[in-house]
């Protein structure tokens, strides 16, 4: 235990933190691109244009049904054969973004469809254009509905980014494996890797919860507090 805290951690933790920084870069870039791609795909499928719906539906099905590791391998090792060469980092961003975009498209589509159609009709009745209706009525509500699920996917993305170690990206897990190959201290190094992943995920979950709270209208917050206050009384009713 002494050696773990006072020898291994001071010696190897900085190298693991370098990998953690790459993990964060991968995650934030992939989430940003995935959000844009997911929203665009959802809007395309909701447009009612059949010629647009079929290609987008095909994309969603393929990228949801094929394992992420296989997608990364195809992008990194196959694209160079047709003249498209990407570094391991950008191949990882592309694969993670396409995979996440497929999942988020269904999240956004469900959130948008959950909005009462009467609100869209009300907006049209007062002369609002379709883009304005989406920007001022649909998107704010849909985004608030989708935030918990999006947050869950981001936390999963932090962990799934470890798969890019298979395409030679020096992120957290790969740096851990490099240390193990030099020290043969499997248990201790993987313990440090696990601690870092836990801290990243825990902080992300707290930030997402705070964002969800900030996006919730005040009247809904009051209703939630009232429901919690009444819960013990309801529980004791016969």
MARBA-3410 file (N, C-alpha, C, O; in Angstrom, 1 decimal):
238
0.8,-1.2,0.0,0.0,0.0,0.0,0.9,1.3,0.0,0.6,2.2,-0.7 ~ 1.9,1.2,0.8,2.8,2.4,0.8,3.4,2.6,-0.6,3.5,3.8,-1.0 ~ 3.9,1.6,-1.2,4.5,1.7,-2.5,3.5,2.3,-3.6,3.8,3.1,-4.4 ~ 2.2,1.9,-3.4,1.1,2.3,-4.4,1.0,3.8,-4.2,0.9,4.5,-5.3 ~ 0.8,4.3,-3.0,0.5,5.8,-2.8,1.7,6.7,-2.9,1.6,7.8,-3.4
2.9,6.2,-2.6,4.1,7.1,-2.5,5.2,6.8,-3.5,6.1,7.5,-3.6 ~ 5.0,5.7,-4.3,5.9,5.4,-5.4,5.2,5.4,-6.8,5.6,6.1,-7.7 ~ 4.3,4.5,-6.9,3.6,4.3,-8.2,2.8,5.5,-8.6,2.9,5.9,-9.8 ~ 2.0,6.0,-7.7,1.2,7.2,-8.1,2.0,8.4,-8.5,1.8,9.0,-9.6 ~ 3.0,8.8,-7.7,3.8,10.0,-8.1,4.6,9.7,-9.4,4.8,10.7,-10.2
5.0,8.5,-9.6,5.8,8.2,-10.8,5.0,8.1,-12.1,5.4,8.6,-13.1 ~ 3.8,7.5,-12.0,3.0,7.2,-13.2,1.7,8.0,-13.4,1.2,8.0,-14.5 ~ 1.2,8.6,-12.4,0.0,9.3,-12.5,0.0,10.5,-13.5,-1.0,10.7,-14.3 ~ 1.1,11.3,-13.6,1.1,12.3,-14.6,1.0,11.8,-16.0,0.3,12.4,-16.9 ~ 1.6,10.6,-16.3,1.5,10.0,-17.7,0.0,9.6,-17.9,-0.5,9.7,-19.0
-0.6,9.1,-16.9,-2.0,8.7,-17.0,-2.9,9.9,-17.2,-3.9,9.9,-18.0 ~ -2.6,11.0,-16.6,-3.3,12.3,-16.8,-3.2,12.8,-18.2,-4.1,13.4,-18.7 ~ -2.0,12.6,-18.8,-1.9,13.0,-20.2,-2.9,12.2,-21.1,-3.5,12.8,-22.0 ~ -3.0,10.9,-20.8,-4.0,10.1,-21.5,-5.4,10.5,-21.2,-6.3,10.5,-22.1 ~ -5.7,10.9,-20.0,-7.0,11.4,-19.6,-7.4,12.7,-20.3,-8.5,12.9,-20.7
-6.4,13.5,-20.6,-6.6,14.8,-21.3,-7.0,14.4,-22.8,-8.0,15.0,-23.3 ~ -6.4,13.4,-23.4,-6.8,13.0,-24.7,-8.2,12.4,-24.7,-8.9,12.6,-25.6 ~ -8.5,11.6,-23.7,-9.8,11.1,-23.5,-10.9,12.2,-23.5,-11.9,12.1,-24.1 ~ -10.6,13.2,-22.7,-11.6,14.4,-22.7,-11.7,15.1,-24.0,-12.8,15.4,-24.4 ~ -10.6,15.2,-24.7,-10.6,15.9,-26.0,-11.4,15.0,-27.0,-12.3,15.6,-27.7
-11.2,13.7,-27.0,-12.0,12.8,-27.8,-13.5,12.9,-27.5,-14.3,13.0,-28.4 ~ -13.8,12.9,-26.2,-15.2,12.9,-25.8,-15.9,14.2,-26.1,-17.0,14.2,-26.6 ~ -15.3,15.3,-25.9,-15.9,16.6,-26.1,-16.1,16.9,-27.6,-17.2,17.3,-28.1 ~ -15.1,16.6,-28.4,-15.2,16.7,-29.9,-16.3,15.8,-30.4,-17.1,16.2,-31.2 ~ -16.3,14.5,-30.0,-17.2,13.6,-30.5,-18.6,13.9,-30.1,-19.6,13.8,-30.9
-18.8,14.4,-28.9,-20.1,14.8,-28.4,-20.6,16.0,-29.2,-21.8,16.1,-29.6 ~ -19.8,17.0,-29.5,-20.2,18.2,-30.3,-20.6,17.8,-31.7,-21.7,18.2,-32.1 ~ -19.8,17.0,-32.3,-20.2,16.5,-33.7,-21.4,15.6,-33.7,-22.2,15.7,-34.5 ~ -21.4,14.8,-32.6,-22.6,13.8,-32.5,-23.9,14.6,-32.3,-24.9,14.2,-32.9 ~ -23.9,15.6,-31.5,-25.1,16.4,-31.3,-25.6,17.1,-32.6,-26.8,17.0,-32.9
-24.7,17.7,-33.3,-25.0,18.3,-34.6,-25.6,17.2,-35.6,-26.6,17.4,-36.2 ~ -24.9,16.1,-35.7,-25.3,15.1,-36.6,-26.6,14.4,-36.2,-27.5,14.2,-37.0 ~ -26.7,14.2,-34.9,-28.0,13.6,-34.4,-29.2,14.5,-34.6,-30.2,14.0,-35.0 ~ -29.0,15.8,-34.3,-30.2,16.7,-34.5,-30.5,16.8,-36.0,-31.7,16.8,-36.4 ~ -29.5,16.9,-36.9,-29.7,17.0,-38.3,-30.4,15.8,-38.8,-31.3,15.9,-39.7
-30.0,14.6,-38.3,-30.6,13.4,-38.8,-32.1,13.3,-38.3,-32.9,12.9,-39.1 ~ -32.3,13.7,-37.1,-33.7,13.7,-36.5,-34.6,14.6,-37.3,-35.7,14.2,-37.7 ~ -34.1,15.8,-37.6,-34.9,16.7,-38.4,-35.2,16.2,-39.8,-36.2,16.4,-40.4 ~ -34.1,15.6,-40.4,-34.3,15.0,-41.7,-35.4,13.9,-41.8,-36.2,13.8,-42.7 ~ -35.4,13.1,-40.7,-36.3,12.0,-40.7,-37.7,12.5,-40.4,-38.7,11.9,-40.8
-37.8,13.6,-39.7,-39.1,14.2,-39.4,-39.7,15.1,-40.5,-40.8,15.7,-40.4 ~ -38.9,15.4,-41.5,-39.3,16.3,-42.6,-40.4,15.8,-43.4,-41.1,16.5,-44.1 ~ -40.6,14.4,-43.4,-41.7,13.9,-44.2,-41.2,13.5,-45.6,-42.0,13.1,-46.4 ~ -40.0,13.8,-45.9,-39.5,13.5,-47.3,-38.9,12.1,-47.3,-37.9,11.8,-46.7 ~ -39.6,11.3,-48.1,-39.2,9.8,-48.2,-37.8,9.6,-48.7,-37.1,8.7,-48.2
-37.4,10.4,-49.7,-36.1,10.3,-50.3,-35.0,10.6,-49.3,-33.8,10.2,-49.4 ~ -35.3,11.4,-48.2,-34.4,11.7,-47.2,-34.4,10.7,-46.0,-33.4,10.4,-45.4 ~ -35.6,10.2,-45.8,-35.8,9.4,-44.6,-35.1,8.0,-44.8,-34.5,7.6,-43.8 ~ -35.2,7.4,-45.9,-34.6,6.1,-46.1,-33.0,6.1,-46.0,-32.5,5.2,-45.2 ~ -32.3,7.0,-46.6,-30.8,7.0,-46.3,-30.5,7.3,-44.9,-29.6,6.6,-44.3
-31.2,8.2,-44.2,-30.9,8.5,-42.8,-31.3,7.3,-41.9,-30.5,7.0,-41.0 ~ -32.4,6.6,-42.2,-32.7,5.5,-41.4,-31.7,4.3,-41.6,-31.4,3.6,-40.7 ~ -31.2,4.2,-42.8,-30.1,3.2,-43.1,-28.9,3.5,-42.3,-28.3,2.6,-41.7 ~ -28.5,4.8,-42.3,-27.3,5.2,-41.5,-27.5,4.9,-40.0,-26.6,4.3,-39.4 ~ -28.7,5.2,-39.5,-29.0,4.9,-38.0,-28.9,3.5,-37.7,-28.3,3.1,-36.7
-29.5,2.6,-38.6,-29.5,1.2,-38.3,-28.1,0.6,-38.4,-27.8,-0.2,-37.5 ~ -27.3,1.0,-39.4,-26.0,0.4,-39.5,-25.1,0.8,-38.4,-24.4,-0.1,-37.8 ~ -25.1,2.1,-38.0,-24.2,2.5,-36.9,-24.7,2.1,-35.5,-23.9,2.2,-34.6 ~ -25.9,1.8,-35.4,-26.4,1.2,-34.1,-26.2,-0.3,-34.0,-26.1,-0.8,-32.9 ~ -26.2,-1.0,-35.1,-26.2,-2.4,-35.1,-24.8,-3.0,-35.2,-24.6,-4.2,-35.0
-23.8,-2.2,-35.6,-22.4,-2.7,-35.8,-21.6,-2.3,-34.6,-21.7,-1.2,-34.2 ~ -20.8,-3.2,-34.0,-20.1,-2.8,-32.8,-19.1,-1.6,-33.0,-18.6,-1.5,-34.1 ~ -19.0,-0.8,-32.1,-18.2,0.4,-32.2,-16.7,0.1,-32.6,-16.1,0.8,-33.4 ~ -16.2,-0.9,-32.0,-14.8,-1.3,-32.2,-14.6,-1.7,-33.7,-13.6,-1.4,-34.3 ~ -15.6,-2.3,-34.3,-15.5,-2.7,-35.7,-15.6,-1.4,-36.6,-14.9,-1.3,-37.5
-16.4,-0.5,-36.2,-16.5,0.8,-36.9,-15.2,1.5,-36.9,-14.8,2.0,-37.9 ~ -14.6,1.6,-35.7,-13.3,2.2,-35.6,-12.2,1.5,-36.5,-11.4,2.2,-37.2 ~ -12.2,0.2,-36.5,-11.2,-0.5,-37.3,-11.4,-0.3,-38.8,-10.5,-0.1,-39.5 ~ -12.7,-0.3,-39.2,-13.0,0.0,-40.6,-12.5,1.4,-41.0,-11.9,1.5,-42.1 ~ -12.8,2.4,-40.2,-12.4,3.7,-40.5,-10.9,3.9,-40.6,-10.4,4.5,-41.5
-10.2,3.3,-39.6,-8.8,3.5,-39.5,-8.0,2.7,-40.5,-7.0,3.2,-41.1 ~ -8.4,1.5,-40.8,-7.6,0.6,-41.6,-8.2,0.5,-43.1,-7.4,0.1,-44.0 ~ -9.4,0.8,-43.3,-10.0,0.7,-44.6,-10.0,1.9,-45.4,-9.8,1.9,-46.6 ~ -10.3,3.1,-44.8,-10.3,4.3,-45.6,-9.0,4.6,-46.3,-9.1,5.2,-47.4 ~ -7.8,4.3,-45.7,-6.6,4.6,-46.5,-6.5,3.8,-47.8,-5.8,4.3,-48.8
-7.2,2.7,-48.0,-7.2,2.0,-49.2,-7.9,2.7,-50.3,-7.8,2.4,-51.5 ~ -8.8,3.7,-50.0,-9.5,4.5,-51.0,-9.0,5.9,-51.0,-9.6,6.8,-51.5 ~ -7.8,6.1,-50.4,-7.1,7.4,-50.5,-7.5,8.4,-49.4,-7.1,9.5,-49.5 ~ -8.2,7.9,-48.3,-8.5,8.8,-47.2,-7.7,8.3,-46.0,-8.1,7.3,-45.4 ~ -6.7,9.1,-45.6,-5.9,8.7,-44.5,-6.1,9.7,-43.3,-6.0,10.9,-43.5
-6.5,9.1,-42.2,-6.8,9.9,-41.0,-5.8,9.4,-39.9,-5.5,8.2,-39.8 ~ -5.4,10.3,-39.0,-4.6,9.9,-37.9,-5.5,9.1,-36.9,-6.8,9.2,-37.1 ~ -4.9,8.4,-36.0,-5.7,7.6,-35.1,-6.7,8.5,-34.3,-7.8,8.1,-34.1 ~ -6.3,9.7,-33.9,-7.1,10.6,-33.1,-8.4,11.0,-33.9,-9.5,10.8,-33.4 ~ -8.2,11.4,-35.2,-9.3,11.9,-35.9,-10.2,10.7,-36.5,-11.4,10.9,-36.7
-9.6,9.6,-36.7,-10.4,8.4,-37.0,-11.2,8.0,-35.8,-12.4,7.6,-36.0 ~ -10.7,8.2,-34.6,-11.5,7.9,-33.4,-12.6,8.9,-33.3,-13.8,8.5,-32.9 ~ -12.4,10.2,-33.5,-13.4,11.2,-33.4,-14.5,10.9,-34.4,-15.7,11.0,-34.1 ~ -14.1,10.6,-35.7,-15.1,10.3,-36.7,-16.0,9.1,-36.3,-17.2,9.2,-36.4 ~ -15.3,8.0,-35.9,-16.1,6.8,-35.5,-17.0,7.1,-34.3,-18.2,6.7,-34.4
-16.5,7.7,-33.3,-17.3,8.0,-32.1,-18.5,8.9,-32.5,-19.6,8.8,-32.0 ~ -18.2,10.0,-33.3,-19.2,10.9,-33.7,-20.4,10.3,-34.5,-21.5,10.5,-34.2 ~ -20.0,9.5,-35.4,-21.0,8.8,-36.3,-21.8,7.8,-35.4,-23.0,7.7,-35.6 ~ -21.2,7.1,-34.5,-21.9,6.2,-33.7,-22.8,6.9,-32.7,-24.0,6.5,-32.6 ~ -22.3,7.9,-32.1,-23.1,8.7,-31.1,-24.3,9.4,-31.9,-25.4,9.5,-31.4
-24.0,10.0,-33.1,-25.0,10.7,-33.8,-26.2,9.8,-34.1,-27.3,10.3,-34.1 ~ -25.9,8.5,-34.4,-27.0,7.6,-34.7,-27.9,7.4,-33.5,-29.2,7.4,-33.7 ~ -27.4,7.3,-32.3,-28.2,7.1,-31.1,-28.9,8.4,-30.8,-30.1,8.4,-30.4 ~ -28.2,9.5,-30.8,-28.8,10.8,-30.5,-29.9,11.2,-31.4,-30.8,11.9,-31.0 ~ -29.8,10.8,-32.7,-30.9,11.1,-33.6,-32.2,10.6,-33.1,-33.3,11.2,-33.2
-32.2,9.4,-32.5,-33.4,8.8,-32.0,-33.9,9.5,-30.7,-35.1,9.6,-30.5 ~ -32.9,10.0,-29.9,-33.2,10.7,-28.7,-33.9,12.0,-29.1,-35.0,12.4,-28.5 ~ -33.3,12.7,-30.1,-33.9,14.0,-30.5,-35.3,13.8,-31.2,-36.2,14.6,-31.0 ~ -35.4,12.8,-32.0,-36.6,12.5,-32.7,-37.8,12.2,-31.7,-38.9,12.7,-31.9 ~ -37.5,11.4,-30.7,-38.5,11.1,-29.7,-38.8,12.4,-28.9,-40.0,12.6,-28.5
-37.8,13.2,-28.5,-38.1,14.4,-27.8,-39.0,15.4,-28.5,-39.9,16.0,-28.0 ~ -38.7,15.5,-29.8,-39.4,16.5,-30.6,-40.9,16.0,-30.8,-41.8,16.8,-30.7 ~ -41.0,14.7,-31.0,-42.4,14.1,-31.2,-43.2,14.2,-29.9,-44.4,14.1,-29.9 ~ -42.5,14.3,-28.8,-43.2,14.3,-27.5,-43.9,15.7,-27.2,-44.7,15.8,-26.4 ~ -43.5,16.7,-28.0,-44.1,18.1,-27.8,-45.5,18.1,-28.4,-45.7,17.6,-29.5
-46.4,18.6,-27.7,-47.8,18.7,-28.1,-47.9,19.4,-29.5,-47.5,20.5,-29.6 ~ -48.5,18.7,-30.5,-48.6,19.3,-31.8,-49.4,20.6,-31.8,-49.3,21.5,-32.6 ~ -50.3,20.8,-30.7,-51.0,22.0,-30.6,-50.2,23.2,-30.4,-50.6,24.3,-30.8 ~ -49.0,23.1,-29.9,-48.1,24.2,-29.7,-47.6,24.7,-31.0,-47.4,25.9,-31.3 ~ -47.3,23.7,-31.9,-46.9,24.1,-33.3,-48.0,24.8,-34.0,-47.7,25.8,-34.7
-49.2,24.3,-33.9,-50.3,25.0,-34.5,-50.6,26.4,-34.0,-50.9,27.3,-34.7 ~ -50.4,26.5,-32.6,-50.6,27.8,-32.0,-49.5,28.8,-32.6,-49.8,30.0,-32.8 ~ -48.3,28.4,-32.8,-47.3,29.2,-33.3,-47.6,29.7,-34.7,-47.4,30.8,-35.1 ~ -48.1,28.7,-35.5,-48.4,29.1,-36.9,-49.6,30.0,-36.9,-49.7,30.9,-37.8 ~ -50.5,29.9,-36.0,-51.7,30.8,-36.0,-51.4,32.2,-35.7,-52.2,33.1,-36.0
-50.2,32.5,-35.1,-49.9,33.9,-34.8,-48.8,34.4,-35.8,-48.2,35.4,-35.6 ~ -48.6,33.6,-36.8,-47.7,34.0,-37.9,-46.3,33.7,-37.8,-45.4,34.2,-38.5 ~ -45.9,32.8,-36.9,-44.5,32.4,-36.7,-44.2,31.4,-37.9,-44.9,30.6,-38.3 ~ -42.9,31.6,-38.4,-42.4,30.7,-39.4,-42.0,29.4,-38.8,-41.9,29.2,-37.6 ~ -41.9,28.3,-39.7,-41.5,27.0,-39.2,-40.2,27.0,-38.4,-40.1,26.5,-37.3
-39.1,27.7,-39.0,-37.8,27.8,-38.2,-38.0,28.5,-36.9,-37.4,28.0,-35.9 ~ -38.8,29.5,-36.9,-39.0,30.2,-35.6,-39.8,29.4,-34.6,-39.5,29.4,-33.4 ~ -40.7,28.6,-35.1,-41.5,27.7,-34.2,-40.5,26.7,-33.5,-40.6,26.4,-32.3 ~ -39.6,26.1,-34.4,-38.6,25.2,-33.8,-37.7,25.8,-32.9,-37.4,25.3,-31.8 ~ -37.2,27.0,-33.2,-36.2,27.7,-32.4,-36.8,28.2,-31.1,-36.1,28.1,-30.0
-38.0,28.7,-31.0,-38.6,29.3,-29.8,-39.5,28.4,-29.0,-39.7,28.6,-27.8 ~ -40.1,27.4,-29.7,-41.1,26.5,-29.0,-40.6,25.1,-28.9,-40.6,24.5,-27.8 ~ -40.2,24.5,-30.0,-39.9,23.1,-30.0,-38.6,22.7,-29.4,-38.5,21.9,-28.4 ~ -37.5,23.4,-29.9,-36.2,23.0,-29.4,-36.0,23.2,-27.9,-35.4,22.3,-27.3 ~ -36.4,24.4,-27.3,-36.1,24.5,-25.9,-36.8,23.4,-25.0,-36.1,22.9,-24.1
-38.0,23.0,-25.4,-38.7,21.9,-24.6,-38.0,20.6,-24.9,-37.8,19.8,-24.0 ~ -37.8,20.3,-26.2,-37.2,19.0,-26.6,-35.8,18.8,-26.0,-35.5,17.7,-25.5 ~ -35.0,19.9,-26.0,-33.7,19.8,-25.4,-33.7,19.5,-23.9,-32.9,18.7,-23.4 ~ -34.7,20.1,-23.2,-34.8,19.8,-21.8,-35.2,18.4,-21.5,-34.7,17.8,-20.6 ~ -36.1,17.9,-22.4,-36.5,16.5,-22.2,-35.4,15.5,-22.5,-35.2,14.5,-21.9
-34.5,15.9,-23.5,-33.5,15.0,-23.9,-32.2,15.0,-23.1,-31.4,14.1,-23.1 ~ -32.1,16.1,-22.3,-30.8,16.3,-21.5,-30.4,15.1,-20.7,-29.2,14.7,-20.7 ~ -31.3,14.5,-19.9,-30.8,13.3,-19.1,-30.3,12.2,-19.9,-29.3,11.6,-19.6 ~ -30.9,11.9,-21.1,-30.4,10.8,-21.9,-29.1,11.2,-22.6,-28.2,10.4,-22.7 ~ -29.0,12.5,-23.1,-27.8,13.0,-23.7,-26.7,12.9,-22.7,-25.5,12.5,-23.0
-27.0,13.2,-21.4,-25.9,13.2,-20.4,-25.5,11.7,-20.2,-24.3,11.5,-20.0 ~ -26.4,10.8,-20.2,-26.0,9.4,-20.0,-25.2,8.9,-21.2,-24.2,8.2,-20.9 ~ -25.5,9.4,-22.4,-24.6,9.0,-23.5,-23.2,9.6,-23.4,-22.2,9.0,-23.9 ~ -23.1,10.8,-22.9,-21.8,11.4,-22.7,-21.0,10.7,-21.7,-19.8,10.5,-22.0 ~ -21.6,10.3,-20.6,-20.8,9.5,-19.7,-20.4,8.1,-20.3,-19.2,7.7,-20.1
-21.3,7.5,-21.1,-20.9,6.3,-21.8,-19.8,6.6,-22.8,-18.9,5.7,-23.0 ~ -19.8,7.7,-23.4,-18.8,8.1,-24.4,-17.4,8.2,-23.7,-16.4,7.8,-24.3 ~ -17.4,8.8,-22.5,-16.1,8.9,-21.8,-15.4,7.5,-21.6,-14.2,7.4,-21.8 ~ -16.3,6.5,-21.4,-15.7,5.1,-21.2,-15.5,4.4,-22.6,-14.5,3.7,-22.7 ~ -16.4,4.7,-23.5,-16.3,4.0,-24.8,-15.1,4.5,-25.6,-14.5,3.9,-26.5
-14.6,5.8,-25.2,-13.4,6.3,-25.9,-12.2,5.5,-25.7,-11.2,5.6,-26.4 ~ -12.2,4.6,-24.7,-11.1,3.7,-24.4,-10.9,2.8,-25.6,-9.8,2.2,-25.8 ~ -11.9,2.5,-26.5,-11.7,1.6,-27.6,-10.8,2.2,-28.7,-10.3,1.4,-29.5 ~ -10.5,3.5,-28.6,-9.6,4.0,-29.6,-8.2,3.6,-29.3,-7.3,3.9,-30.2 ~ -7.9,3.0,-28.2,-6.6,2.5,-27.9,-6.2,1.4,-28.9,-5.1,1.1,-29.1
-7.3,0.8,-29.5,-7.0,-0.3,-30.5,-6.5,0.3,-31.8,-6.0,-0.5,-32.7 ~ -6.7,1.6,-32.0,-6.2,2.2,-33.3,-5.0,3.1,-32.9,-4.8,4.2,-33.6 ~ -4.3,2.8,-31.9,-3.0,3.5,-31.6,-3.2,4.9,-31.1,-2.3,5.8,-31.4 ~ -4.2,5.2,-30.4,-4.4,6.6,-29.8,-4.0,6.5,-28.4,-4.5,5.6,-27.6 ~ -3.1,7.4,-28.0,-2.5,7.3,-26.6,-3.5,8.0,-25.6,-3.2,9.1,-25.1
-4.7,7.4,-25.4,-5.6,7.9,-24.4,-5.3,7.2,-23.1,-4.3,6.6,-22.9 ~ -6.2,7.4,-22.2,-6.0,6.9,-20.8,-5.7,5.4,-20.7,-4.7,5.0,-20.1 ~ -6.5,4.6,-21.3,-6.3,3.1,-21.2,-5.0,2.7,-21.9,-4.2,1.9,-21.3 ~ -4.7,3.2,-23.1,-3.5,2.9,-23.8,-2.2,3.3,-23.0,-1.3,2.5,-22.9 ~ -2.3,4.5,-22.4,-1.1,4.9,-21.5,-1.0,4.0,-20.3,0.1,3.7,-19.9
-2.1,3.5,-19.8,-2.0,2.5,-18.7,-1.4,1.2,-19.2,-0.6,0.7,-18.4 ~ -1.7,0.8,-20.3,-1.1,-0.5,-20.9,0.4,-0.3,-21.1,1.1,-1.2,-21.0 ~ 0.7,0.9,-21.6,2.2,1.2,-21.8,2.9,1.1,-20.5,4.0,0.5,-20.4 ~ 2.4,1.6,-19.4,3.0,1.5,-18.1,3.1,0.1,-17.6,4.1,-0.3,-17.1 ~ 2.0,-0.7,-17.9,2.0,-2.1,-17.5,3.1,-2.9,-18.2,3.7,-3.8,-17.6
3.3,-2.6,-19.5,4.3,-3.3,-20.3,5.7,-3.0,-19.8,6.6,-3.8,-20.0 ~ 5.9,-1.9,-19.1,7.2,-1.6,-18.6,7.4,-2.0,-17.1,8.5,-2.2,-16.7 ~ 6.3,-2.1,-16.4,6.4,-2.3,-14.9,5.9,-3.7,-14.5,6.2,-4.2,-13.4 ~ 4.9,-4.2,-15.3,4.3,-5.5,-15.0,3.4,-5.4,-13.7,3.2,-6.4,-13.0 ~ 3.0,-4.2,-13.4,2.1,-3.9,-12.2,0.7,-3.8,-12.7,0.1,-2.7,-12.6
0.1,-4.9,-13.1,-1.2,-4.8,-13.7,-2.3,-4.3,-12.7,-3.0,-3.3,-13.1 ~ -2.4,-4.8,-11.5,-3.5,-4.5,-10.6,-3.4,-3.0,-10.2,-4.4,-2.3,-10.2 ~ -2.2,-2.5,-9.9,-2.0,-1.2,-9.4,-2.3,-0.2,-10.5,-3.0,0.9,-10.3 ~ -1.8,-0.4,-11.7,-2.0,0.5,-12.8,-3.5,0.6,-13.2,-4.1,1.6,-13.4 ~ -4.1,-0.6,-13.3,-5.5,-0.6,-13.7,-6.4,0.0,-12.6,-7.4,0.6,-12.9
-6.0,-0.1,-11.4,-6.7,0.6,-10.3,-6.6,2.1,-10.5,-7.6,2.8,-10.3 ~ -5.4,2.7,-10.9,-5.3,4.1,-11.1,-6.2,4.5,-12.3,-6.8,5.6,-12.3 ~ -6.2,3.7,-13.4,-7.0,4.0,-14.5,-8.4,4.0,-14.2,-9.2,4.9,-14.6 ~ -8.9,3.0,-13.4,-10.3,3.0,-13.0,-10.7,4.2,-12.1,-11.8,4.7,-12.3 ~ -9.8,4.6,-11.2,-10.1,5.8,-10.4,-10.2,7.0,-11.3,-11.2,7.8,-11.0
-9.4,7.2,-12.3,-9.5,8.4,-13.1,-10.8,8.4,-13.9,-11.5,9.4,-14.0 ~ -11.1,7.2,-14.5,-12.4,7.1,-15.2,-13.6,7.4,-14.3,-14.6,8.0,-14.7 ~ -13.5,6.9,-13.0,-14.6,7.2,-12.1,-14.7,8.7,-11.8,-15.9,9.2,-11.8 ~ -13.6,9.3,-11.6,-13.7,10.8,-11.3,-14.2,11.5,-12.5,-15.1,12.4,-12.3 ~ -13.8,11.2,-13.7,-14.3,11.9,-14.9,-15.8,11.7,-15.0,-16.6,12.6,-15.3
-16.3,10.4,-14.8,-17.7,10.1,-15.0,-18.5,10.8,-13.9,-19.6,11.3,-14.1 ~ -18.0,10.8,-12.7,-18.7,11.4,-11.5,-18.9,12.9,-11.7,-20.0,13.4,-11.5 ~ -17.8,13.6,-12.1,-17.9,15.0,-12.3,-18.9,15.3,-13.5,-19.7,16.2,-13.4 ~ -18.8,14.5,-14.5,-19.7,14.7,-15.7,-21.1,14.6,-15.2,-22.0,15.3,-15.7 ~ -21.4,13.6,-14.4,-22.8,13.3,-14.0,-23.3,14.5,-13.1,-24.5,14.9,-13.3
-22.5,15.0,-12.3,-22.9,16.2,-11.5,-23.1,17.4,-12.3,-24.1,18.2,-12.1 ~ -22.3,17.7,-13.3,-22.5,18.8,-14.2,-23.7,18.7,-15.0,-24.4,19.7,-15.2 ~ -24.0,17.5,-15.5,-25.2,17.2,-16.3,-26.5,17.4,-15.4,-27.5,18.0,-15.9 ~ -26.4,17.0,-14.1,-27.5,17.2,-13.2,-27.8,18.7,-13.0,-28.9,19.2,-12.9 ~ -26.7,19.4,-12.8,-26.8,20.9,-12.6,-27.4,21.5,-13.9,-28.2,22.4,-13.8
-26.9,21.1,-15.1,-27.5,21.7,-16.3,-29.0,21.4,-16.4,-29.7,22.3,-16.8 ~ -29.3,20.2,-16.1,-30.8,19.8,-16.2,-31.6,20.7,-15.2,-32.7,21.1,-15.6 ~ -31.0,20.9,-14.0,-31.7,21.8,-13.1,-31.9,23.2,-13.6,-32.9,23.8,-13.4 ~ -30.8,23.7,-14.2,-30.9,25.1,-14.7,-31.9,25.3,-15.9,-32.4,26.3,-16.0 ~ -32.0,24.2,-16.7,-32.9,24.3,-17.8,-34.4,24.0,-17.4,-35.3,24.2,-18.3
-34.6,23.5,-16.2,-36.0,23.3,-15.8,-36.6,24.6,-15.4,-36.1,25.3,-14.5 ~ -37.8,24.9,-15.9,-38.5,26.2,-15.5,-38.8,26.2,-14.0,-38.9,25.1,-13.4 ~ -38.8,27.4,-13.4,-39.0,27.5,-12.0,-40.3,26.9,-11.5,-40.3,26.3,-10.4 ~ -41.4,27.0,-12.3,-42.6,26.4,-11.8,-42.6,24.9,-11.7,-43.2,24.3,-10.9 ~ -41.8,24.3,-12.6,-41.6,22.8,-12.6,-40.7,22.4,-11.4,-41.0,21.4,-10.8
-39.8,23.3,-11.1,-38.9,23.0,-9.9,-39.8,23.0,-8.6,-39.7,22.1,-7.8 ~ -40.7,24.0,-8.5,-41.6,24.1,-7.4,-42.5,22.9,-7.3,-42.7,22.3,-6.2 ~ -43.0,22.4,-8.4,-43.9,21.2,-8.4,-43.1,20.0,-8.0,-43.6,19.2,-7.3 ~ -41.8,19.9,-8.4,-41.0,18.8,-8.0,-40.8,18.8,-6.5,-40.8,17.7,-5.9 ~ -40.5,20.0,-6.0,-40.2,20.1,-4.5,-41.5,19.7,-3.7,-41.4,19.1,-2.7
-42.7,20.2,-4.2,-43.9,19.9,-3.5,-44.2,18.4,-3.6,-44.7,17.8,-2.6 ~ -43.9,17.7,-4.7,-44.1,16.3,-4.8,-43.2,15.5,-3.9,-43.7,14.5,-3.3 ~ -42.0,16.0,-3.7,-41.1,15.3,-2.8,-41.5,15.5,-1.3,-41.4,14.6,-0.5 ~ -42.1,16.7,-1.0,-42.5,17.0,0.3,-43.8,16.2,0.7,-43.9,15.8,1.8 ~ -44.6,15.9,-0.3,-45.8,15.1,-0.1,-45.6,13.6,-0.1,-46.4,12.9,0.4
-44.4,13.2,-0.6,-44.2,11.8,-0.8,-44.2,11.0,0.5,-44.9,9.9,0.5 ~ -43.6,11.5,1.6,-43.7,10.7,2.9,-45.2,10.6,3.4,-45.5,9.6,3.9 ~ -46.0,11.7,3.2,-47.4,11.6,3.6,-48.2,10.6,2.8,-49.0,9.8,3.4 ~ -47.9,10.5,1.5,-48.6,9.6,0.7,-48.2,8.2,1.0,-49.0,7.3,0.9 ~ -46.9,8.0,1.4,-46.4,6.6,1.7,-47.1,6.0,2.9,-47.2,4.8,2.9
-47.6,6.8,3.8,-48.2,6.3,5.1,-49.6,6.1,5.0,-50.3,5.6,5.9 ~ -50.2,6.6,3.8,-51.7,6.4,3.7,-52.0,4.9,3.6,-51.3,4.2,3.0 ~ -53.2,4.5,4.2,-53.6,3.1,4.1,-54.0,2.7,2.7,-54.4,1.6,2.5
END
